[in-house]
Amino acid sequence: MSNPNKIILGLVGAAAVGVVVGILLAPEKGGEIRKKIADRATDIASHIGELINSGKEKGEETAKNMA
């Protein structure tokens, strides 16, 4: 994994942790908090999947251009 990808992945991970901590410290009912965490985790997982697919496509394109 290249350095820029590590930085992006680190930022996404740090943002996810920040969101979870913020939600856990919010003064709401447990069920509401769990729903927010689940919704946000789904959003983050979707975004990470998109980043992985984009990186995979770019890698394949680069490999194709080198051949």
CHARMM internal coordinates of N, CA and C (Angstrom, degrees):
IC EDIT
DIST 1 N 1 CA 1.4459
DIST 1 CA 1 C 1.5257
ANGL 1 N 1 CA 1 C 107.61
DIST 1 C 2 N 1.3298
ANGL 1 CA 1 C 2 N 116.16
DIHE 1 N 1 CA 1 C 2 N 133.42
DIST 2 N 2 CA 1.4577
ANGL 1 C 2 N 2 CA 119.68
DIHE 1 CA 1 C 2 N 2 CA -177.85
DIST 2 CA 2 C 1.5258
ANGL 2 N 2 CA 2 C 110.99
DIHE 1 C 2 N 2 CA 2 C -77.77
DIST 2 C 3 N 1.3077
ANGL 2 CA 2 C 3 N 114.98
DIHE 2 N 2 CA 2 C 3 N 163.62
DIST 3 N 3 CA 1.4578
ANGL 2 C 3 N 3 CA 121.12
DIHE 2 CA 2 C 3 N 3 CA -176.05
DIST 3 CA 3 C 1.5314
ANGL 3 N 3 CA 3 C 112.84
DIHE 2 C 3 N 3 CA 3 C -59.03
DIST 3 C 4 N 1.3587
ANGL 3 CA 3 C 4 N 120.20
DIHE 3 N 3 CA 3 C 4 N -46.02
DIST 4 N 4 CA 1.4718
ANGL 3 C 4 N 4 CA 118.97
DIHE 3 CA 3 C 4 N 4 CA 178.34
DIST 4 CA 4 C 1.5329
ANGL 4 N 4 CA 4 C 112.62
DIHE 3 C 4 N 4 CA 4 C -60.56
DIST 4 C 5 N 1.3342
ANGL 4 CA 4 C 5 N 117.12
DIHE 4 N 4 CA 4 C 5 N -36.18
DIST 5 N 5 CA 1.4659
ANGL 4 C 5 N 5 CA 119.98
DIHE 4 CA 4 C 5 N 5 CA 178.57
DIST 5 CA 5 C 1.5191
ANGL 5 N 5 CA 5 C 111.01
DIHE 4 C 5 N 5 CA 5 C -66.69
DIST 5 C 6 N 1.3296
ANGL 5 CA 5 C 6 N 116.88
DIHE 5 N 5 CA 5 C 6 N -37.18
DIST 6 N 6 CA 1.4626
ANGL 5 C 6 N 6 CA 120.23
DIHE 5 CA 5 C 6 N 6 CA 177.75
DIST 6 CA 6 C 1.5229
ANGL 6 N 6 CA 6 C 110.59
DIHE 5 C 6 N 6 CA 6 C -65.17
DIST 6 C 7 N 1.3235
ANGL 6 CA 6 C 7 N 115.83
DIHE 6 N 6 CA 6 C 7 N -39.32
DIST 7 N 7 CA 1.4638
ANGL 6 C 7 N 7 CA 120.28
DIHE 6 CA 6 C 7 N 7 CA 179.63
DIST 7 CA 7 C 1.5238
ANGL 7 N 7 CA 7 C 109.98
DIHE 6 C 7 N 7 CA 7 C -65.16
DIST 7 C 8 N 1.3255
ANGL 7 CA 7 C 8 N 117.07
DIHE 7 N 7 CA 7 C 8 N -45.76
DIST 8 N 8 CA 1.4644
ANGL 7 C 8 N 8 CA 121.09
DIHE 7 CA 7 C 8 N 8 CA 180.00
DIST 8 CA 8 C 1.5218
ANGL 8 N 8 CA 8 C 110.24
DIHE 7 C 8 N 8 CA 8 C -62.38
DIST 8 C 9 N 1.3198
ANGL 8 CA 8 C 9 N 116.64
DIHE 8 N 8 CA 8 C 9 N -46.15
DIST 9 N 9 CA 1.4598
ANGL 8 C 9 N 9 CA 120.41
DIHE 8 CA 8 C 9 N 9 CA 179.79
DIST 9 CA 9 C 1.5263
ANGL 9 N 9 CA 9 C 110.72
DIHE 8 C 9 N 9 CA 9 C -62.50
DIST 9 C 10 N 1.3245
ANGL 9 CA 9 C 10 N 117.18
DIHE 9 N 9 CA 9 C 10 N -39.62
DIST 10 N 10 CA 1.4612
ANGL 9 C 10 N 10 CA 121.01
DIHE 9 CA 9 C 10 N 10 CA 177.36
DIST 10 CA 10 C 1.5178
ANGL 10 N 10 CA 10 C 112.00
DIHE 9 C 10 N 10 CA 10 C -63.69
DIST 10 C 11 N 1.3301
ANGL 10 CA 10 C 11 N 116.85
DIHE 10 N 10 CA 10 C 11 N -41.81
DIST 11 N 11 CA 1.4613
ANGL 10 C 11 N 11 CA 120.48
DIHE 10 CA 10 C 11 N 11 CA 178.92
DIST 11 CA 11 C 1.5245
ANGL 11 N 11 CA 11 C 111.48
DIHE 10 C 11 N 11 CA 11 C -65.65
DIST 11 C 12 N 1.3280
ANGL 11 CA 11 C 12 N 116.13
DIHE 11 N 11 CA 11 C 12 N -41.58
DIST 12 N 12 CA 1.4662
ANGL 11 C 12 N 12 CA 119.76
DIHE 11 CA 11 C 12 N 12 CA 178.33
DIST 12 CA 12 C 1.5241
ANGL 12 N 12 CA 12 C 109.98
DIHE 11 C 12 N 12 CA 12 C -63.29
DIST 12 C 13 N 1.3314
ANGL 12 CA 12 C 13 N 116.66
DIHE 12 N 12 CA 12 C 13 N -43.29
DIST 13 N 13 CA 1.4631
ANGL 12 C 13 N 13 CA 120.77
DIHE 12 CA 12 C 13 N 13 CA 178.76
DIST 13 CA 13 C 1.5157
ANGL 13 N 13 CA 13 C 111.66
DIHE 12 C 13 N 13 CA 13 C -63.31
DIST 13 C 14 N 1.3242
ANGL 13 CA 13 C 14 N 116.51
DIHE 13 N 13 CA 13 C 14 N -43.53
DIST 14 N 14 CA 1.4647
ANGL 13 C 14 N 14 CA 120.12
DIHE 13 CA 13 C 14 N 14 CA 179.40
DIST 14 CA 14 C 1.5289
ANGL 14 N 14 CA 14 C 110.89
DIHE 13 C 14 N 14 CA 14 C -64.69
DIST 14 C 15 N 1.3206
ANGL 14 CA 14 C 15 N 116.77
DIHE 14 N 14 CA 14 C 15 N -38.98
DIST 15 N 15 CA 1.4616
ANGL 14 C 15 N 15 CA 120.15
DIHE 14 CA 14 C 15 N 15 CA 177.88
DIST 15 CA 15 C 1.5234
ANGL 15 N 15 CA 15 C 110.53
DIHE 14 C 15 N 15 CA 15 C -63.91
DIST 15 C 16 N 1.3249
ANGL 15 CA 15 C 16 N 116.36
DIHE 15 N 15 CA 15 C 16 N -41.04
DIST 16 N 16 CA 1.4663
ANGL 15 C 16 N 16 CA 120.71
DIHE 15 CA 15 C 16 N 16 CA 179.59
DIST 16 CA 16 C 1.5216
ANGL 16 N 16 CA 16 C 110.48
DIHE 15 C 16 N 16 CA 16 C -62.57
DIST 16 C 17 N 1.3212
ANGL 16 CA 16 C 17 N 116.33
DIHE 16 N 16 CA 16 C 17 N -44.52
DIST 17 N 17 CA 1.4667
ANGL 16 C 17 N 17 CA 120.11
DIHE 16 CA 16 C 17 N 17 CA 179.09
DIST 17 CA 17 C 1.5245
ANGL 17 N 17 CA 17 C 109.72
DIHE 16 C 17 N 17 CA 17 C -63.77
DIST 17 C 18 N 1.3064
ANGL 17 CA 17 C 18 N 117.47
DIHE 17 N 17 CA 17 C 18 N -41.41
DIST 18 N 18 CA 1.4628
ANGL 17 C 18 N 18 CA 121.30
DIHE 17 CA 17 C 18 N 18 CA 178.90
DIST 18 CA 18 C 1.5158
ANGL 18 N 18 CA 18 C 112.21
DIHE 17 C 18 N 18 CA 18 C -61.69
DIST 18 C 19 N 1.3170
ANGL 18 CA 18 C 19 N 115.92
DIHE 18 N 18 CA 18 C 19 N -41.35
DIST 19 N 19 CA 1.4636
ANGL 18 C 19 N 19 CA 119.68
DIHE 18 CA 18 C 19 N 19 CA 178.76
DIST 19 CA 19 C 1.5211
ANGL 19 N 19 CA 19 C 110.60
DIHE 18 C 19 N 19 CA 19 C -64.35
DIST 19 C 20 N 1.3182
ANGL 19 CA 19 C 20 N 116.43
DIHE 19 N 19 CA 19 C 20 N -46.09
DIST 20 N 20 CA 1.4687
ANGL 19 C 20 N 20 CA 120.17
DIHE 19 CA 19 C 20 N 20 CA -179.05
DIST 20 CA 20 C 1.5260
ANGL 20 N 20 CA 20 C 110.63
DIHE 19 C 20 N 20 CA 20 C -62.13
DIST 20 C 21 N 1.3171
ANGL 20 CA 20 C 21 N 117.57
DIHE 20 N 20 CA 20 C 21 N -45.06
DIST 21 N 21 CA 1.4707
ANGL 20 C 21 N 21 CA 120.70
DIHE 20 CA 20 C 21 N 21 CA 179.31
DIST 21 CA 21 C 1.5277
ANGL 21 N 21 CA 21 C 110.02
DIHE 20 C 21 N 21 CA 21 C -62.54
DIST 21 C 22 N 1.3191
ANGL 21 CA 21 C 22 N 116.85
DIHE 21 N 21 CA 21 C 22 N -43.43
DIST 22 N 22 CA 1.4590
ANGL 21 C 22 N 22 CA 120.58
DIHE 21 CA 21 C 22 N 22 CA 178.97
DIST 22 CA 22 C 1.5148
ANGL 22 N 22 CA 22 C 112.56
DIHE 21 C 22 N 22 CA 22 C -61.21
DIST 22 C 23 N 1.3305
ANGL 22 CA 22 C 23 N 115.72
DIHE 22 N 22 CA 22 C 23 N -41.75
DIST 23 N 23 CA 1.4641
ANGL 22 C 23 N 23 CA 119.67
DIHE 22 CA 22 C 23 N 23 CA 179.25
DIST 23 CA 23 C 1.5249
ANGL 23 N 23 CA 23 C 110.80
DIHE 22 C 23 N 23 CA 23 C -67.37
DIST 23 C 24 N 1.3357
ANGL 23 CA 23 C 24 N 116.04
DIHE 23 N 23 CA 23 C 24 N -41.33
DIST 24 N 24 CA 1.4643
ANGL 23 C 24 N 24 CA 119.22
DIHE 23 CA 23 C 24 N 24 CA -178.93
DIST 24 CA 24 C 1.5246
ANGL 24 N 24 CA 24 C 112.36
DIHE 23 C 24 N 24 CA 24 C -65.08
DIST 24 C 25 N 1.3052
ANGL 24 CA 24 C 25 N 116.93
DIHE 24 N 24 CA 24 C 25 N -29.12
DIST 25 N 25 CA 1.4641
ANGL 24 C 25 N 25 CA 120.65
DIHE 24 CA 24 C 25 N 25 CA -179.94
DIST 25 CA 25 C 1.5215
ANGL 25 N 25 CA 25 C 112.82
DIHE 24 C 25 N 25 CA 25 C -87.55
DIST 25 C 26 N 1.3312
ANGL 25 CA 25 C 26 N 116.88
DIHE 25 N 25 CA 25 C 26 N -7.63
DIST 26 N 26 CA 1.4657
ANGL 25 C 26 N 26 CA 120.72
DIHE 25 CA 25 C 26 N 26 CA -179.77
DIST 26 CA 26 C 1.5333
ANGL 26 N 26 CA 26 C 110.17
DIHE 25 C 26 N 26 CA 26 C -71.63
DIST 26 C 27 N 1.3137
ANGL 26 CA 26 C 27 N 117.39
DIHE 26 N 26 CA 26 C 27 N 142.84
DIST 27 N 27 CA 1.4675
ANGL 26 C 27 N 27 CA 120.76
DIHE 26 CA 26 C 27 N 27 CA -178.89
DIST 27 CA 27 C 1.5346
ANGL 27 N 27 CA 27 C 112.10
DIHE 26 C 27 N 27 CA 27 C -82.35
DIST 27 C 28 N 1.3270
ANGL 27 CA 27 C 28 N 116.63
DIHE 27 N 27 CA 27 C 28 N 73.94
DIST 28 N 28 CA 1.4600
ANGL 27 C 28 N 28 CA 121.65
DIHE 27 CA 27 C 28 N 28 CA 179.40
DIST 28 CA 28 C 1.5201
ANGL 28 N 28 CA 28 C 109.77
DIHE 27 C 28 N 28 CA 28 C -131.41
DIST 28 C 29 N 1.3244
ANGL 28 CA 28 C 29 N 115.53
DIHE 28 N 28 CA 28 C 29 N 170.90
DIST 29 N 29 CA 1.4532
ANGL 28 C 29 N 29 CA 120.72
DIHE 28 CA 28 C 29 N 29 CA 178.16
DIST 29 CA 29 C 1.5193
ANGL 29 N 29 CA 29 C 110.03
DIHE 28 C 29 N 29 CA 29 C -70.65
DIST 29 C 30 N 1.3308
ANGL 29 CA 29 C 30 N 116.17
DIHE 29 N 29 CA 29 C 30 N 151.66
DIST 30 N 30 CA 1.4621
ANGL 29 C 30 N 30 CA 121.83
DIHE 29 CA 29 C 30 N 30 CA -177.27
DIST 30 CA 30 C 1.5130
ANGL 30 N 30 CA 30 C 114.04
DIHE 29 C 30 N 30 CA 30 C -56.76
DIST 30 C 31 N 1.3258
ANGL 30 CA 30 C 31 N 117.86
DIHE 30 N 30 CA 30 C 31 N -42.05
DIST 31 N 31 CA 1.4627
ANGL 30 C 31 N 31 CA 121.46
DIHE 30 CA 30 C 31 N 31 CA -179.63
DIST 31 CA 31 C 1.5165
ANGL 31 N 31 CA 31 C 111.96
DIHE 30 C 31 N 31 CA 31 C -62.95
DIST 31 C 32 N 1.3204
ANGL 31 CA 31 C 32 N 115.80
DIHE 31 N 31 CA 31 C 32 N -40.51
DIST 32 N 32 CA 1.4707
ANGL 31 C 32 N 32 CA 120.23
DIHE 31 CA 31 C 32 N 32 CA 178.71
DIST 32 CA 32 C 1.5244
ANGL 32 N 32 CA 32 C 110.43
DIHE 31 C 32 N 32 CA 32 C -65.99
DIST 32 C 33 N 1.3203
ANGL 32 CA 32 C 33 N 116.66
DIHE 32 N 32 CA 32 C 33 N -41.56
DIST 33 N 33 CA 1.4626
ANGL 32 C 33 N 33 CA 120.96
DIHE 32 CA 32 C 33 N 33 CA 179.90
DIST 33 CA 33 C 1.5202
ANGL 33 N 33 CA 33 C 110.32
DIHE 32 C 33 N 33 CA 33 C -64.22
DIST 33 C 34 N 1.3374
ANGL 33 CA 33 C 34 N 117.39
DIHE 33 N 33 CA 33 C 34 N -45.45
DIST 34 N 34 CA 1.4644
ANGL 33 C 34 N 34 CA 120.33
DIHE 33 CA 33 C 34 N 34 CA 179.80
DIST 34 CA 34 C 1.5203
ANGL 34 N 34 CA 34 C 111.06
DIHE 33 C 34 N 34 CA 34 C -61.21
DIST 34 C 35 N 1.3349
ANGL 34 CA 34 C 35 N 117.53
DIHE 34 N 34 CA 34 C 35 N -38.91
DIST 35 N 35 CA 1.4613
ANGL 34 C 35 N 35 CA 120.76
DIHE 34 CA 34 C 35 N 35 CA 178.84
DIST 35 CA 35 C 1.5288
ANGL 35 N 35 CA 35 C 110.41
DIHE 34 C 35 N 35 CA 35 C -65.13
DIST 35 C 36 N 1.3332
ANGL 35 CA 35 C 36 N 116.90
DIHE 35 N 35 CA 35 C 36 N -43.37
DIST 36 N 36 CA 1.4629
ANGL 35 C 36 N 36 CA 120.14
DIHE 35 CA 35 C 36 N 36 CA 178.66
DIST 36 CA 36 C 1.5209
ANGL 36 N 36 CA 36 C 111.15
DIHE 35 C 36 N 36 CA 36 C -62.41
DIST 36 C 37 N 1.3283
ANGL 36 CA 36 C 37 N 116.86
DIHE 36 N 36 CA 36 C 37 N -42.05
DIST 37 N 37 CA 1.4667
ANGL 36 C 37 N 37 CA 120.47
DIHE 36 CA 36 C 37 N 37 CA 178.94
DIST 37 CA 37 C 1.5205
ANGL 37 N 37 CA 37 C 109.92
DIHE 36 C 37 N 37 CA 37 C -63.15
DIST 37 C 38 N 1.3127
ANGL 37 CA 37 C 38 N 117.36
DIHE 37 N 37 CA 37 C 38 N -45.17
DIST 38 N 38 CA 1.4646
ANGL 37 C 38 N 38 CA 120.87
DIHE 37 CA 37 C 38 N 38 CA -179.65
DIST 38 CA 38 C 1.5258
ANGL 38 N 38 CA 38 C 110.88
DIHE 37 C 38 N 38 CA 38 C -62.99
DIST 38 C 39 N 1.3312
ANGL 38 CA 38 C 39 N 117.10
DIHE 38 N 38 CA 38 C 39 N -43.35
DIST 39 N 39 CA 1.4640
ANGL 38 C 39 N 39 CA 120.47
DIHE 38 CA 38 C 39 N 39 CA 179.33
DIST 39 CA 39 C 1.5253
ANGL 39 N 39 CA 39 C 111.18
DIHE 38 C 39 N 39 CA 39 C -63.20
DIST 39 C 40 N 1.3082
ANGL 39 CA 39 C 40 N 116.28
DIHE 39 N 39 CA 39 C 40 N -44.39
DIST 40 N 40 CA 1.4732
ANGL 39 C 40 N 40 CA 120.50
DIHE 39 CA 39 C 40 N 40 CA -178.77
DIST 40 CA 40 C 1.5247
ANGL 40 N 40 CA 40 C 110.28
DIHE 39 C 40 N 40 CA 40 C -68.14
DIST 40 C 41 N 1.3180
ANGL 40 CA 40 C 41 N 117.75
DIHE 40 N 40 CA 40 C 41 N -39.35
DIST 41 N 41 CA 1.4663
ANGL 40 C 41 N 41 CA 120.77
DIHE 40 CA 40 C 41 N 41 CA 178.08
DIST 41 CA 41 C 1.5257
ANGL 41 N 41 CA 41 C 110.63
DIHE 40 C 41 N 41 CA 41 C -62.15
DIST 41 C 42 N 1.3231
ANGL 41 CA 41 C 42 N 116.47
DIHE 41 N 41 CA 41 C 42 N -39.04
DIST 42 N 42 CA 1.4626
ANGL 41 C 42 N 42 CA 120.52
DIHE 41 CA 41 C 42 N 42 CA 177.13
DIST 42 CA 42 C 1.5250
ANGL 42 N 42 CA 42 C 110.39
DIHE 41 C 42 N 42 CA 42 C -63.45
DIST 42 C 43 N 1.3173
ANGL 42 CA 42 C 43 N 116.70
DIHE 42 N 42 CA 42 C 43 N -43.70
DIST 43 N 43 CA 1.4673
ANGL 42 C 43 N 43 CA 120.68
DIHE 42 CA 42 C 43 N 43 CA 178.45
DIST 43 CA 43 C 1.5264
ANGL 43 N 43 CA 43 C 111.22
DIHE 42 C 43 N 43 CA 43 C -61.18
DIST 43 C 44 N 1.3208
ANGL 43 CA 43 C 44 N 116.10
DIHE 43 N 43 CA 43 C 44 N -45.32
DIST 44 N 44 CA 1.4640
ANGL 43 C 44 N 44 CA 120.77
DIHE 43 CA 43 C 44 N 44 CA -178.96
DIST 44 CA 44 C 1.5262
ANGL 44 N 44 CA 44 C 110.56
DIHE 43 C 44 N 44 CA 44 C -65.31
DIST 44 C 45 N 1.3267
ANGL 44 CA 44 C 45 N 117.25
DIHE 44 N 44 CA 44 C 45 N -43.27
DIST 45 N 45 CA 1.4678
ANGL 44 C 45 N 45 CA 120.54
DIHE 44 CA 44 C 45 N 45 CA 179.13
DIST 45 CA 45 C 1.5168
ANGL 45 N 45 CA 45 C 110.61
DIHE 44 C 45 N 45 CA 45 C -61.65
DIST 45 C 46 N 1.3139
ANGL 45 CA 45 C 46 N 117.03
DIHE 45 N 45 CA 45 C 46 N -39.85
DIST 46 N 46 CA 1.4630
ANGL 45 C 46 N 46 CA 121.45
DIHE 45 CA 45 C 46 N 46 CA 178.27
DIST 46 CA 46 C 1.5320
ANGL 46 N 46 CA 46 C 110.20
DIHE 45 C 46 N 46 CA 46 C -63.51
DIST 46 C 47 N 1.3167
ANGL 46 CA 46 C 47 N 116.08
DIHE 46 N 46 CA 46 C 47 N -44.27
DIST 47 N 47 CA 1.4706
ANGL 46 C 47 N 47 CA 120.64
DIHE 46 CA 46 C 47 N 47 CA -179.82
DIST 47 CA 47 C 1.5333
ANGL 47 N 47 CA 47 C 111.11
DIHE 46 C 47 N 47 CA 47 C -64.26
DIST 47 C 48 N 1.3068
ANGL 47 CA 47 C 48 N 116.60
DIHE 47 N 47 CA 47 C 48 N -42.18
DIST 48 N 48 CA 1.4648
ANGL 47 C 48 N 48 CA 120.51
DIHE 47 CA 47 C 48 N 48 CA 178.50
DIST 48 CA 48 C 1.5225
ANGL 48 N 48 CA 48 C 109.99
DIHE 47 C 48 N 48 CA 48 C -63.72
DIST 48 C 49 N 1.3319
ANGL 48 CA 48 C 49 N 117.08
DIHE 48 N 48 CA 48 C 49 N -40.37
DIST 49 N 49 CA 1.4608
ANGL 48 C 49 N 49 CA 120.81
DIHE 48 CA 48 C 49 N 49 CA 176.83
DIST 49 CA 49 C 1.5179
ANGL 49 N 49 CA 49 C 111.67
DIHE 48 C 49 N 49 CA 49 C -60.26
DIST 49 C 50 N 1.3251
ANGL 49 CA 49 C 50 N 116.53
DIHE 49 N 49 CA 49 C 50 N -41.54
DIST 50 N 50 CA 1.4634
ANGL 49 C 50 N 50 CA 121.04
DIHE 49 CA 49 C 50 N 50 CA 177.61
DIST 50 CA 50 C 1.5287
ANGL 50 N 50 CA 50 C 110.69
DIHE 49 C 50 N 50 CA 50 C -63.63
DIST 50 C 51 N 1.3359
ANGL 50 CA 50 C 51 N 117.18
DIHE 50 N 50 CA 50 C 51 N -42.87
DIST 51 N 51 CA 1.4660
ANGL 50 C 51 N 51 CA 120.74
DIHE 50 CA 50 C 51 N 51 CA 178.72
DIST 51 CA 51 C 1.5307
ANGL 51 N 51 CA 51 C 111.04
DIHE 50 C 51 N 51 CA 51 C -62.52
DIST 51 C 52 N 1.3220
ANGL 51 CA 51 C 52 N 116.79
DIHE 51 N 51 CA 51 C 52 N -41.41
DIST 52 N 52 CA 1.4631
ANGL 51 C 52 N 52 CA 120.89
DIHE 51 CA 51 C 52 N 52 CA 179.76
DIST 52 CA 52 C 1.5233
ANGL 52 N 52 CA 52 C 110.22
DIHE 51 C 52 N 52 CA 52 C -64.49
DIST 52 C 53 N 1.3329
ANGL 52 CA 52 C 53 N 116.71
DIHE 52 N 52 CA 52 C 53 N -45.44
DIST 53 N 53 CA 1.4618
ANGL 52 C 53 N 53 CA 119.81
DIHE 52 CA 52 C 53 N 53 CA 179.37
DIST 53 CA 53 C 1.5226
ANGL 53 N 53 CA 53 C 111.45
DIHE 52 C 53 N 53 CA 53 C -62.66
DIST 53 C 54 N 1.3174
ANGL 53 CA 53 C 54 N 116.68
DIHE 53 N 53 CA 53 C 54 N -40.75
DIST 54 N 54 CA 1.4591
ANGL 53 C 54 N 54 CA 120.78
DIHE 53 CA 53 C 54 N 54 CA 178.62
DIST 54 CA 54 C 1.5265
ANGL 54 N 54 CA 54 C 110.63
DIHE 53 C 54 N 54 CA 54 C -63.21
DIST 54 C 55 N 1.3240
ANGL 54 CA 54 C 55 N 116.62
DIHE 54 N 54 CA 54 C 55 N -44.03
DIST 55 N 55 CA 1.4661
ANGL 54 C 55 N 55 CA 120.59
DIHE 54 CA 54 C 55 N 55 CA 178.15
DIST 55 CA 55 C 1.5095
ANGL 55 N 55 CA 55 C 111.96
DIHE 54 C 55 N 55 CA 55 C -64.22
DIST 55 C 56 N 1.3195
ANGL 55 CA 55 C 56 N 116.34
DIHE 55 N 55 CA 55 C 56 N -38.87
DIST 56 N 56 CA 1.4619
ANGL 55 C 56 N 56 CA 121.23
DIHE 55 CA 55 C 56 N 56 CA 178.67
DIST 56 CA 56 C 1.5240
ANGL 56 N 56 CA 56 C 110.40
DIHE 55 C 56 N 56 CA 56 C -63.89
DIST 56 C 57 N 1.3363
ANGL 56 CA 56 C 57 N 116.61
DIHE 56 N 56 CA 56 C 57 N -44.85
DIST 57 N 57 CA 1.4643
ANGL 56 C 57 N 57 CA 120.54
DIHE 56 CA 56 C 57 N 57 CA 178.87
DIST 57 CA 57 C 1.5265
ANGL 57 N 57 CA 57 C 110.89
DIHE 56 C 57 N 57 CA 57 C -62.74
DIST 57 C 58 N 1.3214
ANGL 57 CA 57 C 58 N 117.33
DIHE 57 N 57 CA 57 C 58 N -42.81
DIST 58 N 58 CA 1.4653
ANGL 57 C 58 N 58 CA 120.61
DIHE 57 CA 57 C 58 N 58 CA 179.39
DIST 58 CA 58 C 1.5203
ANGL 58 N 58 CA 58 C 110.47
DIHE 57 C 58 N 58 CA 58 C -64.76
DIST 58 C 59 N 1.3339
ANGL 58 CA 58 C 59 N 116.92
DIHE 58 N 58 CA 58 C 59 N -39.76
DIST 59 N 59 CA 1.4654
ANGL 58 C 59 N 59 CA 120.75
DIHE 58 CA 58 C 59 N 59 CA 177.93
DIST 59 CA 59 C 1.5213
ANGL 59 N 59 CA 59 C 111.61
DIHE 58 C 59 N 59 CA 59 C -63.60
DIST 59 C 60 N 1.3211
ANGL 59 CA 59 C 60 N 116.49
DIHE 59 N 59 CA 59 C 60 N -43.04
DIST 60 N 60 CA 1.4597
ANGL 59 C 60 N 60 CA 120.64
DIHE 59 CA 59 C 60 N 60 CA 178.69
DIST 60 CA 60 C 1.5230
ANGL 60 N 60 CA 60 C 110.46
DIHE 59 C 60 N 60 CA 60 C -64.77
DIST 60 C 61 N 1.3316
ANGL 60 CA 60 C 61 N 116.46
DIHE 60 N 60 CA 60 C 61 N -40.69
DIST 61 N 61 CA 1.4618
ANGL 60 C 61 N 61 CA 120.56
DIHE 60 CA 60 C 61 N 61 CA 178.83
DIST 61 CA 61 C 1.5273
ANGL 61 N 61 CA 61 C 110.71
DIHE 60 C 61 N 61 CA 61 C -64.31
DIST 61 C 62 N 1.3145
ANGL 61 CA 61 C 62 N 116.58
DIHE 61 N 61 CA 61 C 62 N -42.84
DIST 62 N 62 CA 1.4591
ANGL 61 C 62 N 62 CA 120.82
DIHE 61 CA 61 C 62 N 62 CA 178.90
DIST 62 CA 62 C 1.5202
ANGL 62 N 62 CA 62 C 110.83
DIHE 61 C 62 N 62 CA 62 C -63.52
DIST 62 C 63 N 1.3253
ANGL 62 CA 62 C 63 N 116.50
DIHE 62 N 62 CA 62 C 63 N -44.20
DIST 63 N 63 CA 1.4685
ANGL 62 C 63 N 63 CA 120.58
DIHE 62 CA 62 C 63 N 63 CA 178.84
DIST 63 CA 63 C 1.5257
ANGL 63 N 63 CA 63 C 110.51
DIHE 62 C 63 N 63 CA 63 C -62.53
DIST 63 C 64 N 1.3193
ANGL 63 CA 63 C 64 N 116.79
DIHE 63 N 63 CA 63 C 64 N -38.80
DIST 64 N 64 CA 1.4727
ANGL 63 C 64 N 64 CA 121.53
DIHE 63 CA 63 C 64 N 64 CA 179.74
DIST 64 CA 64 C 1.5256
ANGL 64 N 64 CA 64 C 110.40
DIHE 63 C 64 N 64 CA 64 C -65.77
DIST 64 C 65 N 1.3336
ANGL 64 CA 64 C 65 N 116.51
DIHE 64 N 64 CA 64 C 65 N -40.54
DIST 65 N 65 CA 1.4668
ANGL 64 C 65 N 65 CA 121.00
DIHE 64 CA 64 C 65 N 65 CA -178.94
DIST 65 CA 65 C 1.5278
ANGL 65 N 65 CA 65 C 111.93
DIHE 64 C 65 N 65 CA 65 C -70.39
DIST 65 C 66 N 1.3373
ANGL 65 CA 65 C 66 N 116.43
DIHE 65 N 65 CA 65 C 66 N -27.11
DIST 66 N 66 CA 1.4641
ANGL 65 C 66 N 66 CA 120.56
DIHE 65 CA 65 C 66 N 66 CA -179.74
DIST 66 CA 66 C 1.5254
ANGL 66 N 66 CA 66 C 111.91
DIHE 65 C 66 N 66 CA 66 C -78.85
DIST 66 C 67 N 1.3201
ANGL 66 CA 66 C 67 N 116.42
DIHE 66 N 66 CA 66 C 67 N -21.32
DIST 67 N 67 CA 1.4679
ANGL 66 C 67 N 67 CA 120.46
DIHE 66 CA 66 C 67 N 67 CA -177.04
DIST 67 CA 67 C 1.4977
ANGL 67 N 67 CA 67 C 113.15
DIHE 66 C 67 N 67 CA 67 C -79.18
END
COOR INIT
IC SEED 1 N 1 CA 1 C
IC BUILD
